[in-house]
Amino acid sequence: MQRYLRVLRRRAYALLWGGATVSSVGDGMSFVALVWLVLERGGGAAEVGWLGAAFSAPVVIGGLVGGIFLDRFEPRKVLIVDNAIRGLVMASIPVAAAFDALTMAHLFVAAGAYGLLYMVSGAGLPTILPRLLAGEELVTANAMESITWNLGGVGGPVLAGLLIAVLGAPAVVVFDALSYGVFVACLLAMGPLPPLRRAATVASRGLWPAVRFILATPAVLAITLLYMKIGRAHV
């Protein structure tokens, strides 16, 4: 326990971890709420399946494109843009519901936008950690990342189920939109990231060599896709 408290005393890391955790819980709540909204609009098993596909299918493309941006720009700024966009996309759902203008297509588009950008934060967090911590503290921070995903993957859906019964599904999506705002505020409060330590700095030639290797190696490709699917299963 002491090692976890020690890393949380690092202001920048505490802001990063806290914002990511709140956002992860919001994501776990939002998926349940969107399924509920699909069912409320007359959807059945097929429509729920298409919603799940909209959440998951764009992850592969989004992960590759997001990696390029994370490689070329400061990761904190990339995460700010990512979370701001996803927050606005999710906020559009309760707004449309309030005006009785929410359609099935709107829900699918929102899910697709979420899936496309999902890996930006998923890959961005490990990219930022070596700039903030080193040694044993970095190992501890990596362990704490699993707490973030577990809270989102387990606590988020349970909380969503309770709140949908009381407040309705659109209100639950409002919480997810606000959780992105919390994460953006935390990222802004962190300030500019320090440069990578010399030992952690790697000369970059872009992602294309890595992409070619993955696509040309079936075993590596299968493992990569499986890892992405496992990551999505936490939401």
C-alpha positions in Angstrom: 0.0 0.0 0.0 2.8 2.4 0.8 4.2 2.2 -2.7 0.9 3.1 -4.2 0.5 6.1 -1.9 4.1 7.2 -2.7 3.4 7.4 -6.5 0.1 9.2 -5.8 2.1 11.9 -4.0 3.5 12.8 -7.4 1.1 15.5 -8.4 1.3 15.0 -12.2 0.8 11.3 -11.9 -2.0 11.6 -9.4 -3.8 13.9 -11.9 -3.2 11.6 -14.7 -4.3 8.5 -12.9 -7.3 10.1 -11.3 -8.6 11.6 -14.5 -8.1 8.3 -16.4 -9.9 6.4 -13.7 -12.9 8.7 -13.7 -13.1 8.5 -17.5 -12.8 4.7 -17.5 -15.7 4.4 -15.1 -17.7 6.7 -17.3 -16.9 4.6 -20.3 -18.1 1.4 -18.5 -21.4 3.2 -17.7 -21.9 4.6 -21.1 -21.8 1.3 -23.0 -24.6 -0.1 -20.8 -26.6 3.1 -21.3 -26.2 2.9 -25.1 -27.4 -0.7 -25.2 -30.4 0.4 -23.1 -31.1 3.2 -25.5 -31.0 0.8 -28.5 -33.5 -1.5 -26.8 -35.8 1.5 -25.9 -35.9 2.4 -29.6 -37.1 -1.1 -30.6 -33.8 -2.7 -31.3 -33.2 -6.3 -30.7 -30.2 -8.7 -30.5 -29.1 -7.8 -34.0 -29.0 -4.1 -33.3 -27.1 -4.6 -30.0 -24.6 -6.8 -31.9 -24.1 -4.0 -34.4 -23.6 -1.5 -31.6 -20.9 -3.8 -30.1 -19.3 -4.0 -33.6 -19.4 -0.2 -33.9 -17.6 0.1 -30.5 -15.0 -2.6 -31.4 -14.3 -2.7 -35.1 -12.7 0.8 -35.5 -10.2 0.1 -32.7 -7.6 -1.4 -35.0 -7.6 1.5 -37.4 -7.8 4.0 -34.6 -4.9 2.4 -32.7 -2.6 2.6 -35.7 -3.5 6.2 -36.5 -3.5 7.3 -32.9 0.0 5.8 -32.5 1.3 8.0 -35.2 0.0 11.1 -33.5 1.3 10.0 -30.1 4.7 9.4 -31.7 4.8 12.9 -33.4 3.2 15.2 -30.8 3.3 15.6 -27.0 1.1 12.7 -25.8 -0.7 14.9 -23.2 -1.9 17.2 -25.9 -3.1 14.3 -28.0 -5.1 12.9 -25.1 -6.6 16.3 -24.4 -7.9 16.5 -28.0 -9.0 12.8 -27.9 -11.0 13.2 -24.7 -12.5 16.6 -25.7 -13.8 15.0 -29.0 -15.2 11.9 -27.3 -16.8 14.0 -24.6 -18.6 16.2 -27.2 -19.7 13.1 -29.1 -21.2 11.5 -26.0 -22.8 14.8 -24.9 -24.6 14.9 -28.2 -26.6 11.8 -27.2 -28.5 13.2 -24.1 -28.9 16.5 -26.0 -30.6 14.8 -28.9 -32.7 12.7 -26.4 -33.8 15.9 -24.7 -35.2 17.2 -28.0 -36.7 13.8 -28.9 -34.3 13.6 -31.9 -32.2 10.6 -30.9 -32.0 7.9 -33.6 -30.5 4.5 -33.9 -28.1 5.9 -36.5 -26.9 8.5 -34.0 -26.1 5.8 -31.4 -24.1 3.8 -34.0 -22.1 6.8 -35.1 -21.3 7.8 -31.6 -20.2 4.3 -30.8 -18.0 4.2 -33.9 -16.4 7.5 -33.0 -15.7 6.2 -29.5 -14.2 3.0 -30.9 -12.0 4.9 -33.4 -10.5 7.0 -30.7 -10.4 4.4 -27.9 -6.8 3.3 -28.3 -5.5 6.9 -28.2 -5.9 7.1 -24.5 -5.3 3.4 -24.1 -1.8 3.8 -25.7 -1.3 7.3 -24.5 -1.2 6.5 -20.8 1.8 4.1 -21.0 3.5 6.6 -23.3 3.3 9.4 -20.6 4.3 7.3 -17.6 8.0 7.1 -18.4 8.1 10.9 -18.5 6.7 11.2 -14.9 8.2 8.2 -13.1 11.1 5.8 -13.2 12.3 2.6 -11.5 10.1 1.0 -8.9 7.6 3.9 -9.1 7.1 3.2 -12.8 6.4 -0.5 -12.1 3.9 0.5 -9.4 2.2 2.9 -11.8 1.8 0.2 -14.4 0.2 -2.0 -11.8 -2.2 0.8 -10.9 -3.3 0.9 -14.5 -5.1 -2.4 -14.0 -7.0 -0.8 -11.2 -8.2 1.9 -13.6 -9.5 -0.7 -16.2 -11.1 -2.9 -13.5 -13.0 0.0 -12.0 -14.2 0.9 -15.4 -15.0 -2.6 -16.6 -16.6 -3.9 -13.4 -17.8 -0.8 -11.4 -19.0 1.2 -14.4 -21.6 -1.2 -15.7 -22.9 -1.9 -12.1 -23.2 1.8 -11.4 -24.9 2.3 -14.8 -27.5 -0.3 -14.0 -28.4 1.3 -10.7 -28.6 4.9 -12.2 -30.6 3.9 -15.3 -33.4 2.7 -13.1 -33.4 6.0 -11.2 -32.3 8.7 -13.7 -32.7 7.1 -17.1 -30.1 6.1 -19.7 -29.5 9.6 -21.2 -28.5 10.9 -17.7 -25.9 8.1 -17.4 -24.4 9.2 -20.8 -24.2 12.7 -19.3 -21.9 11.4 -16.6 -19.6 9.8 -19.2 -19.5 13.1 -21.1 -18.6 14.9 -17.9 -16.0 12.3 -17.1 -14.1 13.2 -20.3 -14.2 16.8 -19.1 -12.7 15.8 -15.8 -9.9 14.0 -17.6 -9.3 17.0 -19.8 -9.1 19.3 -16.7 -6.6 16.9 -15.1 -4.4 16.8 -18.2 -4.4 20.6 -18.4 -3.6 20.9 -14.7 -0.6 18.6 -15.2 1.2 21.2 -17.3 3.8 20.4 -20.1 5.4 17.0 -19.8 9.1 16.7 -19.0 11.3 15.3 -21.8 11.9 11.5 -21.9 14.9 10.4 -19.9 17.8 9.4 -22.1 17.5 5.7 -21.3 13.8 5.8 -22.4 14.3 7.8 -25.6 14.2 5.8 -28.8 15.0 7.2 -32.2 11.7 7.1 -34.1 11.4 6.2 -37.8 7.6 6.2 -37.7 5.2 3.3 -37.2 5.2 1.9 -40.7 8.1 -0.6 -40.1 6.2 -1.9 -37.1 2.9 -2.1 -39.0 4.5 -4.0 -41.8 6.1 -6.5 -39.4 2.7 -7.0 -37.6 0.8 -7.5 -40.9 3.5 -9.9 -42.2 3.5 -12.1 -39.1 0.2 -13.9 -38.5 1.0 -14.9 -34.9 1.9 -11.3 -33.9 -1.1 -10.0 -35.7 -3.4 -12.4 -33.9 -1.9 -11.5 -30.5 -2.2 -7.8 -31.3 -5.9 -8.1 -32.2 -6.5 -10.2 -29.1 -4.9 -7.6 -26.9 -7.0 -4.9 -28.4 -10.1 -7.0 -27.9 -9.2 -7.7 -24.2 -8.7 -4.0 -23.7 -12.1 -3.3 -25.2 -13.7 -5.9 -22.9 -12.9 -3.8 -19.9 -15.3 -1.1 -21.2 
